[in-house]
């Protein structure tokens, strides 16, 4: 099958070079075969390697090295160490706009229990110095494999596009600070600033062979907030002699629940979740310190600002209510943050049309409701102050028959960030590669330069 696909691809390429086949025929036919052949010959091995050897946020040195090597092999000008472990590759092909293609590359501190023959057994010391199990539990192995696949196709088909492609292998998406780190390290100053930015995510709940794309919000804001509560330690039998930070913390936790229910419009999505509460060491000791860890989500940057302000007001107010002096009031620290990710309407509609033309209308999903408040730091690269319009789409990761069987059994598909997470790599990698290549072809078509000016 590999050889048949290879011979068909070569025949089409030779016919195109001879002028016998219009370019759009190659887009509609030969590209699929070429991507499939490349998966068998190259991309599958890369995917398996990435999956077996995941690396944690800001520790992706091996992963970055492989990506840099593969990009250089197809003539990309590569710079490593951008924003820490990030990789930037620039492929120039004459005059025209610049398109950024971004893939995130970090794994998660989860011990894999997927049962896959190629399951990760990796362990790594994280940025806090703690050894953790590591797993690609969100599909970033698909993203970086497809990034390489896209570069390989664009290198082979330079007669189909004109302009510049900037390939980004981004660290630390799971900490939503890798994109910011690359921007702070001069991503848009040291390298060609993009006229468009593209990224995709593989989705376990989405059937393989389907592409989900629509304008507007594609990911929520996310803030990781730490609240440090100071108290006065004492013996547990003499609570009146101290200030109990656990009691203060419990009051803060309950008071935080009123923010969404009483301060944010019911028409505006918002989440304030306390994910961790750490305090104390022994039954009969009142500690002098407690720590809360929150995740805060919204679909609007103004709502996000309201949430953060309310958290600080409530935490300090509860501290005062319990008699803490001003120099001991709870401290609020935002340790990770990303804005809402919004697909540019004009560019999204353009890419959707290109996908529909290439793959057929039955492949495209354009009306999916938002079912959660997941975050994505791709939004940092396309916020209004960057003047870079972006498009973020999803490709299917689970065969429809498997999704149907799970639904019939009343079971959910293996969730992202779950130790049981898994996707079907071949259809996910090949569709991601082909879709991203089609998107770049459309934005860097020979007449695209005039549209960007």
C-alpha positions as a Markdown table, in Angstrom:
| # | Residue | x | y | z |
|---|---|---|---|---|
| 1 | Unk | 0.0 | 0.0 | 0.0 |
| 2 | Unk | 2.9 | 2.3 | 0.8 |
| 3 | Unk | 4.5 | 1.7 | -2.6 |
| 4 | Unk | 1.2 | 2.2 | -4.4 |
| 5 | Unk | 0.7 | 5.5 | -2.7 |
| 6 | Unk | 4.3 | 6.5 | -3.4 |
| 7 | Unk | 4.0 | 5.7 | -7.1 |
| 8 | Unk | 0.7 | 7.6 | -7.4 |
| 9 | Unk | 2.1 | 10.6 | -5.7 |
| 10 | Unk | 5.2 | 10.6 | -7.9 |
| 11 | Unk | 3.0 | 10.2 | -11.0 |
| 12 | Unk | 0.9 | 13.2 | -10.0 |
| 13 | Unk | 4.0 | 15.3 | -9.2 |
| 14 | Unk | 5.6 | 14.6 | -12.6 |
| 15 | Unk | 2.3 | 15.4 | -14.3 |
| 16 | Unk | 2.0 | 18.6 | -12.5 |
| 17 | Unk | 5.6 | 19.6 | -13.4 |
| 18 | Unk | 4.8 | 18.9 | -17.0 |
| 19 | Unk | 1.7 | 21.1 | -16.8 |
| 20 | Unk | -0.7 | 18.2 | -17.5 |
| 21 | Unk | -2.6 | 18.5 | -14.1 |
| 22 | Unk | -3.9 | 21.8 | -12.7 |
| 23 | Unk | -2.5 | 22.5 | -9.1 |
| 24 | Unk | -6.0 | 22.2 | -7.6 |
| 25 | Unk | -6.2 | 18.5 | -8.6 |
| 26 | Unk | -3.0 | 17.8 | -6.6 |
| 27 | Unk | -4.6 | 19.6 | -3.7 |
| 28 | Unk | -7.7 | 17.5 | -3.9 |
| 29 | Unk | -6.0 | 14.1 | -4.6 |
| 30 | Unk | -2.2 | 13.8 | -4.5 |
| 31 | Unk | -1.7 | 15.6 | -1.2 |
| 32 | Unk | -3.7 | 13.0 | 0.7 |
| 33 | Unk | -1.6 | 10.2 | -0.8 |
| 34 | Unk | 1.6 | 12.0 | -0.2 |
| 35 | Unk | 0.8 | 12.6 | 3.5 |
| 36 | Unk | -0.3 | 9.0 | 3.9 |
| 37 | Unk | 2.9 | 7.7 | 2.4 |
| 38 | Unk | 5.0 | 10.1 | 4.6 |
| 39 | Unk | 3.2 | 8.8 | 7.7 |
| 40 | Unk | 4.2 | 5.2 | 6.8 |
| 41 | Unk | 7.8 | 6.2 | 5.9 |
| 42 | Unk | 8.6 | 8.8 | 8.5 |
| 43 | Unk | 5.9 | 10.3 | 10.7 |
| 44 | Unk | 4.7 | 7.2 | 12.5 |
| 45 | Unk | 8.1 | 6.5 | 13.9 |
| 46 | Unk | 8.4 | 10.1 | 15.0 |
| 47 | Unk | 5.0 | 10.0 | 16.7 |
| 48 | Unk | 5.8 | 6.8 | 18.6 |
| 49 | Unk | 9.1 | 8.2 | 19.7 |
| 50 | Unk | 7.5 | 11.4 | 20.9 |
| 51 | Unk | 4.8 | 9.5 | 22.7 |
| 52 | Unk | 7.2 | 7.1 | 24.5 |
| 53 | Unk | 9.5 | 10.0 | 25.5 |
| 54 | Unk | 7.4 | 12.9 | 26.6 |
| 55 | Unk | 8.9 | 15.8 | 28.5 |
| 56 | Unk | 7.5 | 18.3 | 31.0 |
| 57 | Unk | 7.0 | 22.0 | 30.5 |
| 58 | Unk | 10.2 | 24.0 | 30.0 |
| 59 | Unk | 12.1 | 20.7 | 30.1 |
| 60 | Unk | 11.5 | 19.7 | 26.4 |
| 61 | Unk | 15.1 | 19.6 | 25.4 |
| 62 | Unk | 15.1 | 16.2 | 23.7 |
| 63 | Unk | 11.8 | 16.9 | 21.9 |
| 64 | Unk | 13.0 | 20.3 | 20.7 |
| 65 | Unk | 16.3 | 18.7 | 19.4 |
| 66 | Unk | 14.4 | 16.2 | 17.3 |
| 67 | Unk | 12.1 | 18.8 | 15.9 |
| 68 | Unk | 15.0 | 21.1 | 15.0 |
| 69 | Unk | 16.8 | 18.2 | 13.3 |
| 70 | Unk | 13.8 | 17.3 | 11.2 |
| 71 | Unk | 13.1 | 20.9 | 10.2 |
| 72 | Unk | 16.7 | 21.5 | 9.2 |
| 73 | Unk | 16.5 | 18.3 | 7.1 |
| 74 | Unk | 14.0 | 19.9 | 4.8 |
| 75 | Unk | 15.8 | 23.2 | 4.4 |
| 76 | Unk | 14.3 | 25.2 | 7.2 |
| 77 | Unk | 16.4 | 27.9 | 8.9 |
| 78 | Unk | 16.2 | 26.8 | 12.6 |
| 79 | Unk | 16.9 | 28.7 | 15.8 |
| 80 | Unk | 16.7 | 26.8 | 19.1 |
| 81 | Unk | 16.4 | 27.9 | 22.7 |
| 82 | Unk | 13.8 | 30.6 | 22.0 |
| 83 | Unk | 11.8 | 31.3 | 25.2 |
| 84 | Unk | 13.8 | 28.6 | 26.9 |
| 85 | Unk | 13.3 | 25.4 | 24.9 |
| 86 | Unk | 11.3 | 26.7 | 22.0 |
| 87 | Unk | 12.2 | 26.1 | 18.4 |
| 88 | Unk | 11.6 | 28.6 | 15.6 |
| 89 | Unk | 12.0 | 27.5 | 11.9 |
| 90 | Unk | 11.8 | 29.9 | 9.0 |
| 91 | Unk | 11.1 | 28.6 | 5.5 |
| 92 | Unk | 11.3 | 31.3 | 2.8 |
| 93 | Unk | 9.8 | 30.8 | -0.7 |
| 94 | Unk | 9.8 | 34.1 | -2.5 |
| 95 | Unk | 7.5 | 37.2 | -2.0 |
| 96 | Unk | 4.3 | 37.0 | -0.1 |
| 97 | Unk | 2.8 | 37.0 | 3.4 |
| 98 | Unk | 4.1 | 35.3 | 6.4 |
| 99 | Unk | 2.2 | 32.5 | 8.1 |
| 100 | Unk | 3.1 | 31.2 | 11.6 |
| 101 | Unk | 2.4 | 27.5 | 12.2 |
| 102 | Unk | 2.5 | 26.6 | 15.9 |
| 103 | Unk | 2.6 | 23.3 | 17.7 |
| 104 | Unk | 2.9 | 22.8 | 21.5 |
| 105 | Unk | 5.3 | 20.1 | 22.6 |
| 106 | Unk | 5.1 | 19.5 | 26.4 |
| 107 | Unk | 3.7 | 16.5 | 28.2 |
| 108 | Unk | 1.9 | 16.3 | 31.6 |
| 109 | Unk | 2.9 | 15.0 | 35.0 |
| 110 | Unk | 0.6 | 11.9 | 34.7 |
| 111 | Unk | 1.4 | 8.2 | 34.9 |
| 112 | Unk | 0.0 | 6.7 | 31.7 |
| 113 | Unk | -2.6 | 3.9 | 32.1 |
| 114 | Unk | -3.8 | 3.8 | 28.5 |
| 115 | Unk | -2.8 | 0.2 | 28.0 |
| 116 | Unk | -1.2 | 1.1 | 24.7 |
| 117 | Unk | 1.8 | -1.0 | 23.6 |
| 118 | Unk | 3.8 | 2.2 | 23.2 |
| 119 | Unk | 2.7 | 3.8 | 26.5 |
| 120 | Unk | 5.1 | 6.2 | 28.2 |
| 121 | Unk | 7.1 | 4.9 | 31.1 |
| 122 | Unk | 9.1 | 8.1 | 31.3 |
| 123 | Unk | 9.9 | 10.0 | 34.5 |
| 124 | Unk | 11.4 | 13.5 | 34.7 |
| 125 | Unk | 12.3 | 16.1 | 37.3 |
| 126 | Unk | 10.1 | 19.1 | 36.8 |
| 127 | Unk | 10.9 | 22.8 | 37.1 |
| 128 | Unk | 10.2 | 22.7 | 40.8 |
| 129 | Unk | 12.7 | 19.9 | 41.3 |
| 130 | Unk | 10.2 | 17.1 | 41.8 |
| 131 | Unk | 10.4 | 13.9 | 39.9 |
| 132 | Unk | 7.2 | 13.1 | 38.1 |
| 133 | Unk | 5.8 | 10.5 | 35.7 |
| 134 | Unk | 5.3 | 12.0 | 32.3 |
| 135 | Unk | 2.7 | 11.3 | 29.6 |
| 136 | Unk | 1.4 | 12.9 | 26.5 |
| 137 | Unk | -2.1 | 13.1 | 27.8 |
| 138 | Unk | -3.3 | 15.9 | 25.6 |
| 139 | Unk | -2.2 | 15.0 | 22.1 |
| 140 | Unk | 0.8 | 17.3 | 21.8 |
| 141 | Unk | 2.7 | 14.4 | 20.2 |
| 142 | Unk | 0.2 | 14.6 | 17.4 |
| 143 | Unk | 0.7 | 18.3 | 17.0 |
| 144 | Unk | 4.5 | 18.2 | 16.8 |
| 145 | Unk | 4.5 | 15.2 | 14.4 |
| 146 | Unk | 2.1 | 17.1 | 12.2 |
| 147 | Unk | 4.3 | 20.2 | 12.4 |
| 148 | Unk | 7.1 | 18.2 | 10.9 |
| 149 | Unk | 4.8 | 16.6 | 8.4 |
| 150 | Unk | 3.5 | 20.0 | 7.3 |
| 151 | Unk | 7.1 | 21.3 | 6.8 |
| 152 | Unk | 7.9 | 18.2 | 4.7 |
| 153 | Unk | 4.9 | 18.8 | 2.4 |
| 154 | Unk | 5.6 | 22.5 | 2.0 |
| 155 | Unk | 9.2 | 21.8 | 1.2 |
| 156 | Unk | 8.2 | 19.3 | -1.5 |
| 157 | Unk | 5.5 | 21.6 | -3.0 |
| 158 | Unk | 7.1 | 25.0 | -3.1 |
| 159 | Unk | 5.4 | 25.6 | -6.5 |
| 160 | Unk | 2.1 | 25.7 | -4.7 |
| 161 | Unk | 2.8 | 28.7 | -2.4 |
| 162 | Unk | 4.8 | 31.9 | -2.2 |
| 163 | Unk | 5.9 | 33.7 | 1.0 |
| 164 | Unk | 7.3 | 32.7 | 4.3 |
| 165 | Unk | 6.3 | 30.1 | 6.9 |
| 166 | Unk | 7.5 | 30.3 | 10.5 |
| 167 | Unk | 7.3 | 27.0 | 12.3 |
| 168 | Unk | 7.0 | 27.2 | 16.1 |
| 169 | Unk | 7.6 | 24.3 | 18.5 |
| 170 | Unk | 6.3 | 25.9 | 21.6 |
| 171 | Unk | 7.2 | 24.8 | 25.2 |
| 172 | Unk | 5.0 | 24.9 | 28.3 |
| 173 | Unk | 1.5 | 25.2 | 26.9 |
| 174 | Unk | 0.3 | 23.1 | 29.8 |
| 175 | Unk | 1.5 | 25.9 | 32.1 |
| 176 | Unk | 0.1 | 28.5 | 29.7 |
| 177 | Unk | 3.3 | 30.5 | 29.7 |
| 178 | Unk | 5.4 | 29.1 | 26.9 |
| 179 | Unk | 3.9 | 31.4 | 24.2 |
| 180 | Unk | 4.6 | 34.4 | 26.5 |
| 181 | Unk | 8.1 | 33.3 | 27.0 |
| 182 | Unk | 8.8 | 33.1 | 23.3 |
| 183 | Unk | 7.2 | 36.5 | 22.7 |
| 184 | Unk | 9.4 | 38.0 | 25.5 |
| 185 | Unk | 12.4 | 36.4 | 23.8 |
| 186 | Unk | 11.7 | 38.4 | 20.6 |
| 187 | Unk | 9.6 | 36.0 | 18.6 |
| 188 | Unk | 7.9 | 38.8 | 16.7 |
| 189 | Unk | 11.1 | 41.0 | 16.5 |
| 190 | Unk | 13.9 | 38.5 | 15.8 |
| 191 | Unk | 11.9 | 36.5 | 13.2 |
| 192 | Unk | 9.5 | 37.5 | 10.5 |
| 193 | Unk | 6.3 | 38.8 | 12.1 |
| 194 | Unk | 3.3 | 36.8 | 10.8 |
| 195 | Unk | 0.4 | 38.1 | 8.9 |
| 196 | Unk | -1.5 | 35.1 | 10.0 |
| 197 | Unk | -1.1 | 32.5 | 12.8 |
| 198 | Unk | -2.4 | 28.9 | 12.7 |
| 199 | Unk | -2.6 | 26.1 | 15.2 |
| 200 | Unk | -4.7 | 23.0 | 15.7 |
| 201 | Unk | -5.6 | 20.6 | 18.5 |
| 202 | Unk | -6.4 | 16.9 | 18.3 |
| 203 | Unk | -9.7 | 16.2 | 20.1 |
| 204 | Unk | -10.6 | 12.8 | 21.7 |
| 205 | Unk | -14.4 | 13.6 | 21.6 |
| 206 | Unk | -14.2 | 14.4 | 17.9 |
| 207 | Unk | -14.5 | 11.6 | 15.4 |
| 208 | Unk | -11.4 | 10.9 | 13.2 |
| 209 | Unk | -11.8 | 12.4 | 9.8 |
| 210 | Unk | -13.6 | 15.5 | 11.0 |
| 211 | Unk | -12.3 | 19.0 | 11.3 |
| 212 | Unk | -13.9 | 21.5 | 13.7 |
| 213 | Unk | -13.5 | 25.2 | 12.8 |
| 214 | Unk | -15.6 | 28.3 | 13.6 |
| 215 | Unk | -15.0 | 32.0 | 14.2 |
| 216 | Unk | -15.1 | 33.5 | 17.7 |
| 217 | Unk | -14.0 | 32.0 | 21.1 |
| 218 | Unk | -12.1 | 28.7 | 20.9 |
| 219 | Unk | -10.6 | 28.7 | 24.4 |
| 220 | Unk | -11.2 | 30.5 | 27.6 |
| 221 | Unk | -9.0 | 32.7 | 29.7 |
| 222 | Unk | -7.1 | 30.9 | 32.4 |
| 223 | Unk | -5.4 | 32.2 | 35.5 |
| 224 | Unk | -3.6 | 30.1 | 38.1 |
| 225 | Unk | -3.9 | 32.0 | 41.4 |
| 226 | Unk | -2.2 | 31.3 | 44.7 |
| 227 | Unk | -3.6 | 32.7 | 48.0 |
| 228 | Unk | -1.2 | 32.6 | 50.9 |
| 229 | Unk | -3.0 | 32.9 | 54.3 |
| 230 | Unk | -0.9 | 34.0 | 57.3 |
| 231 | Unk | -2.0 | 33.0 | 60.8 |
| 232 | Unk | -0.6 | 32.8 | 64.3 |
| 233 | Unk | 0.3 | 29.3 | 65.3 |
| 234 | Unk | -0.6 | 27.8 | 68.6 |
| 235 | Unk | -1.6 | 24.5 | 70.4 |
| 236 | Unk | -4.8 | 23.0 | 69.1 |
| 237 | Unk | -6.2 | 23.0 | 72.6 |
| 238 | Unk | -5.8 | 26.8 | 72.9 |
| 239 | Unk | -7.2 | 28.2 | 69.7 |
| 240 | Unk | -7.9 | 31.5 | 71.4 |
| 241 | Unk | -4.2 | 32.1 | 71.6 |
| 242 | Unk | -3.6 | 32.2 | 67.9 |
| 243 | Unk | -5.2 | 33.0 | 64.5 |
| 244 | Unk | -6.2 | 29.8 | 62.6 |
| 245 | Unk | -5.3 | 30.1 | 58.9 |
| 246 | Unk | -7.4 | 26.9 | 58.1 |
| 247 | Unk | -10.6 | 28.5 | 59.4 |
| 248 | Unk | -9.7 | 31.7 | 57.5 |
| 249 | Unk | -9.0 | 29.7 | 54.4 |
| 250 | Unk | -12.3 | 27.8 | 54.7 |
| 251 | Unk | -14.2 | 31.0 | 54.9 |
| 252 | Unk | -12.4 | 32.3 | 51.9 |
| 253 | Unk | -13.2 | 29.2 | 49.9 |
| 254 | Unk | -16.9 | 29.5 | 50.6 |
| 255 | Unk | -17.0 | 33.3 | 50.0 |
| 256 | Unk | -15.3 | 32.8 | 46.6 |
| 257 | Unk | -18.3 | 30.8 | 45.5 |
| 258 | Unk | -20.4 | 34.0 | 45.5 |
| 259 | Unk | -18.3 | 35.7 | 42.9 |
| 260 | Unk | -19.7 | 33.8 | 39.9 |
| 261 | Unk | -23.2 | 33.5 | 41.4 |
| 262 | Unk | -23.6 | 37.1 | 42.6 |
| 263 | Unk | -21.1 | 39.3 | 40.8 |
| 264 | Unk | -21.0 | 38.0 | 37.2 |
| 265 | Unk | -23.9 | 38.2 | 34.8 |
| 266 | Unk | -25.6 | 34.8 | 34.4 |
| 267 | Unk | -25.1 | 35.3 | 30.7 |
| 268 | Unk | -21.3 | 35.4 | 31.0 |
| 269 | Unk | -19.5 | 32.1 | 31.6 |
| 270 | Unk | -17.1 | 32.1 | 34.5 |
| 271 | Unk | -15.4 | 29.6 | 36.8 |
| 272 | Unk | -13.6 | 30.0 | 40.1 |
| 273 | Unk | -12.3 | 26.6 | 41.3 |
| 274 | Unk | -10.2 | 26.0 | 44.4 |
| 275 | Unk | -8.1 | 23.0 | 43.4 |
| 276 | Unk | -5.8 | 22.7 | 46.4 |
| 277 | Unk | -5.9 | 23.6 | 50.1 |
| 278 | Unk | -2.6 | 22.9 | 51.9 |
| 279 | Unk | -2.2 | 23.6 | 55.7 |
| 280 | Unk | -1.1 | 22.0 | 58.9 |
| 281 | Unk | 1.1 | 19.1 | 59.9 |
| 282 | Unk | -0.5 | 17.5 | 63.0 |
| 283 | Unk | -3.8 | 16.9 | 64.8 |
| 284 | Unk | -3.1 | 19.2 | 67.7 |
| 285 | Unk | -1.2 | 22.1 | 66.2 |
| 286 | Unk | -2.8 | 25.2 | 64.7 |
| 287 | Unk | -0.6 | 26.2 | 61.8 |
| 288 | Unk | 0.7 | 29.7 | 61.0 |
| 289 | Unk | 0.1 | 29.3 | 57.3 |
| 290 | Unk | -2.3 | 27.9 | 54.7 |
| 291 | Unk | -2.2 | 28.0 | 50.9 |
| 292 | Unk | -5.0 | 27.9 | 48.4 |
| 293 | Unk | -4.5 | 27.2 | 44.6 |
| 294 | Unk | -7.2 | 28.4 | 42.3 |
| 295 | Unk | -8.0 | 28.1 | 38.6 |
| 296 | Unk | -10.0 | 31.0 | 37.2 |
| 297 | Unk | -11.7 | 30.9 | 33.8 |
| 298 | Unk | -13.9 | 33.2 | 31.6 |
| 299 | Unk | -14.7 | 34.0 | 28.0 |
| 300 | Unk | -14.1 | 37.7 | 28.2 |
| 301 | Unk | -11.0 | 39.6 | 29.3 |
| 302 | Unk | -13.1 | 42.2 | 31.2 |
| 303 | Unk | -14.9 | 39.4 | 33.1 |
| 304 | Unk | -11.5 | 38.0 | 33.9 |
| 305 | Unk | -10.4 | 41.3 | 35.4 |
| 306 | Unk | -13.6 | 41.3 | 37.6 |
| 307 | Unk | -12.9 | 37.8 | 38.8 |
| 308 | Unk | -9.3 | 38.5 | 39.8 |
| 309 | Unk | -10.3 | 41.8 | 41.6 |
| 310 | Unk | -13.1 | 40.0 | 43.5 |
| 311 | Unk | -10.8 | 37.2 | 44.6 |
| 312 | Unk | -8.3 | 39.7 | 46.1 |
| 313 | Unk | -11.1 | 41.8 | 47.7 |
| 314 | Unk | -12.7 | 38.7 | 49.4 |
| 315 | Unk | -9.4 | 37.2 | 50.6 |
| 316 | Unk | -8.2 | 40.3 | 52.2 |
| 317 | Unk | -11.7 | 41.1 | 53.5 |
| 318 | Unk | -12.0 | 37.8 | 55.3 |
| 319 | Unk | -8.5 | 38.3 | 56.7 |
| 320 | Unk | -9.6 | 41.6 | 58.2 |
| 321 | Unk | -12.9 | 40.1 | 59.5 |
| 322 | Unk | -10.8 | 37.6 | 61.4 |
| 323 | Unk | -8.7 | 40.4 | 63.0 |
| 324 | Unk | -5.5 | 40.1 | 61.0 |
| 325 | Unk | -3.4 | 43.3 | 60.8 |
| 326 | Unk | -2.7 | 44.8 | 57.4 |
| 327 | Unk | 0.8 | 43.3 | 57.3 |
| 328 | Unk | -0.6 | 39.8 | 57.7 |
| 329 | Unk | -3.5 | 39.9 | 55.2 |
| 330 | Unk | -3.7 | 37.1 | 52.6 |
| 331 | Unk | -1.4 | 37.5 | 49.7 |
| 332 | Unk | -2.6 | 36.9 | 46.1 |
| 333 | Unk | -0.3 | 35.9 | 43.3 |
| 334 | Unk | -1.1 | 35.1 | 39.7 |
| 335 | Unk | 1.4 | 32.5 | 38.7 |
| 336 | Unk | 0.1 | 31.5 | 35.2 |
| 337 | Unk | -2.2 | 33.4 | 32.9 |
| 338 | Unk | -3.5 | 33.4 | 29.3 |
| 339 | Unk | -6.1 | 35.5 | 27.6 |
| 340 | Unk | -9.1 | 34.3 | 25.7 |
| 341 | Unk | -8.3 | 32.7 | 22.3 |
| 342 | Unk | -10.5 | 34.2 | 19.5 |
| 343 | Unk | -10.5 | 33.0 | 15.9 |
| 344 | Unk | -10.5 | 35.9 | 13.5 |
| 345 | Unk | -13.8 | 35.9 | 11.6 |
| 346 | Unk | -12.5 | 36.8 | 8.1 |
| 347 | Unk | -9.5 | 34.4 | 8.2 |
| 348 | Unk | -11.5 | 31.6 | 9.8 |
| 349 | Unk | -14.2 | 31.8 | 7.1 |
| 350 | Unk | -11.5 | 31.8 | 4.4 |
| 351 | Unk | -9.8 | 28.7 | 5.9 |
| 352 | Unk | -13.2 | 27.0 | 6.4 |
| 353 | Unk | -13.9 | 27.5 | 2.7 |
| 354 | Unk | -10.5 | 26.0 | 1.8 |
| 355 | Unk | -11.2 | 23.0 | 4.0 |
| 356 | Unk | -14.7 | 22.5 | 2.5 |
| 357 | Unk | -13.3 | 22.7 | -1.0 |
| 358 | Unk | -10.5 | 20.2 | -0.3 |
| 359 | Unk | -12.1 | 17.7 | 2.1 |
| 360 | Unk | -15.8 | 18.1 | 1.4 |
| 361 | Unk | -18.5 | 19.7 | 3.5 |
| 362 | Unk | -19.2 | 16.4 | 5.4 |
| 363 | Unk | -15.8 | 16.6 | 7.0 |
| 364 | Unk | -16.3 | 20.1 | 8.5 |
| 365 | Unk | -18.0 | 20.9 | 11.8 |
| 366 | Unk | -18.9 | 24.5 | 12.3 |
| 367 | Unk | -21.6 | 24.6 | 14.9 |
| 368 | Unk | -20.1 | 22.9 | 18.0 |
| 369 | Unk | -21.2 | 24.5 | 21.3 |
| 370 | Unk | -18.6 | 25.3 | 23.9 |
| 371 | Unk | -18.8 | 22.4 | 26.4 |
| 372 | Unk | -16.1 | 23.5 | 28.8 |
| 373 | Unk | -13.7 | 26.2 | 29.7 |
| 374 | Unk | -10.4 | 24.8 | 28.6 |
| 375 | Unk | -7.6 | 27.3 | 28.0 |
| 376 | Unk | -4.9 | 27.6 | 25.4 |
| 377 | Unk | -2.0 | 30.0 | 25.3 |
| 378 | Unk | -2.1 | 30.3 | 21.5 |
| 379 | Unk | -4.3 | 33.3 | 22.4 |
| 380 | Unk | -1.2 | 35.2 | 23.5 |
| 381 | Unk | 0.1 | 35.0 | 20.0 |
| 382 | Unk | -3.0 | 36.5 | 18.4 |
| 383 | Unk | -4.3 | 39.0 | 21.0 |
| 384 | Unk | -5.5 | 42.3 | 19.5 |
| 385 | Unk | -2.4 | 44.2 | 20.5 |
| 386 | Unk | -0.3 | 41.8 | 18.3 |
| 387 | Unk | -2.2 | 42.7 | 15.1 |
| 388 | Unk | -1.9 | 39.0 | 14.1 |
| 389 | Unk | -5.2 | 37.4 | 13.2 |
| 390 | Unk | -5.3 | 33.7 | 14.2 |
| 391 | Unk | -7.2 | 30.5 | 13.5 |
| 392 | Unk | -7.3 | 27.6 | 15.8 |
| 393 | Unk | -9.1 | 24.4 | 14.7 |
| 394 | Unk | -9.6 | 20.8 | 15.9 |
| 395 | Unk | -9.1 | 17.5 | 14.2 |
| 396 | Unk | -10.7 | 14.2 | 15.3 |
| 397 | Unk | -8.8 | 11.8 | 17.4 |
| 398 | Unk | -11.2 | 8.8 | 18.1 |
| 399 | Unk | -12.8 | 6.6 | 15.4 |
| 400 | Unk | -16.5 | 7.1 | 15.2 |
| 401 | Unk | -17.3 | 3.4 | 15.8 |
| 402 | Unk | -15.4 | 3.7 | 19.1 |
| 403 | Unk | -17.2 | 6.8 | 20.1 |
| 404 | Unk | -20.6 | 5.2 | 19.2 |
| 405 | Unk | -19.7 | 2.1 | 21.3 |
| 406 | Unk | -18.7 | 4.2 | 24.3 |
| 407 | Unk | -21.9 | 6.2 | 24.0 |
| 408 | Unk | -24.0 | 3.1 | 23.8 |
| 409 | Unk | -22.3 | 1.7 | 26.9 |
| 410 | Unk | -22.8 | 5.0 | 28.7 |
| 411 | Unk | -19.1 | 5.6 | 29.1 |
| 412 | Unk | -17.2 | 8.8 | 28.2 |
| 413 | Unk | -14.3 | 8.8 | 25.8 |
| 414 | Unk | -10.8 | 8.9 | 27.5 |
| 415 | Unk | -10.6 | 12.5 | 28.6 |
| 416 | Unk | -7.8 | 14.9 | 27.9 |
| 417 | Unk | -5.4 | 15.1 | 30.9 |
| 418 | Unk | -6.5 | 11.6 | 32.0 |
| 419 | Unk | -4.1 | 8.7 | 32.5 |
| 420 | Unk | -6.4 | 6.7 | 30.1 |
| 421 | Unk | -6.2 | 9.3 | 27.3 |
| 422 | Unk | -5.5 | 7.9 | 23.9 |
| 423 | Unk | -6.2 | 8.8 | 20.3 |
| 424 | Unk | -5.8 | 7.0 | 17.0 |
| 425 | Unk | -2.5 | 8.4 | 15.7 |
| 426 | Unk | -2.6 | 7.7 | 12.0 |
| 427 | Unk | -5.8 | 9.5 | 11.1 |
| 428 | Unk | -5.1 | 12.3 | 13.6 |
| 429 | Unk | -1.5 | 13.0 | 12.4 |
| 430 | Unk | -2.4 | 12.7 | 8.7 |
| 431 | Unk | -5.5 | 14.9 | 8.9 |
| 432 | Unk | -3.7 | 17.4 | 11.0 |
| 433 | Unk | -0.8 | 17.5 | 8.5 |
| 434 | Unk | -3.0 | 17.7 | 5.5 |
| 435 | Unk | -5.4 | 20.3 | 6.9 |
| 436 | Unk | -2.5 | 22.6 | 8.0 |
| 437 | Unk | -0.9 | 22.3 | 4.6 |
| 438 | Unk | -4.1 | 23.2 | 2.9 |
| 439 | Unk | -4.5 | 26.2 | 5.2 |
| 440 | Unk | -1.0 | 27.4 | 4.4 |
| 441 | Unk | -1.6 | 26.9 | 0.6 |
| 442 | Unk | -4.7 | 29.0 | 0.8 |
| 443 | Unk | -3.1 | 31.9 | 2.8 |
| 444 | Unk | 0.1 | 31.8 | 0.7 |
| 445 | Unk | -1.5 | 31.3 | -2.7 |
| 446 | Unk | 0.3 | 33.4 | -5.4 |
| 447 | Unk | -2.2 | 36.2 | -5.1 |
| 448 | Unk | -2.3 | 36.2 | -1.3 |
| 449 | Unk | 0.4 | 38.9 | -1.0 |
| 450 | Unk | -2.0 | 41.6 | -2.4 |
| 451 | Unk | -4.7 | 40.5 | 0.1 |
| 452 | Unk | -2.3 | 40.9 | 3.0 |
| 453 | Unk | -1.2 | 44.4 | 2.1 |
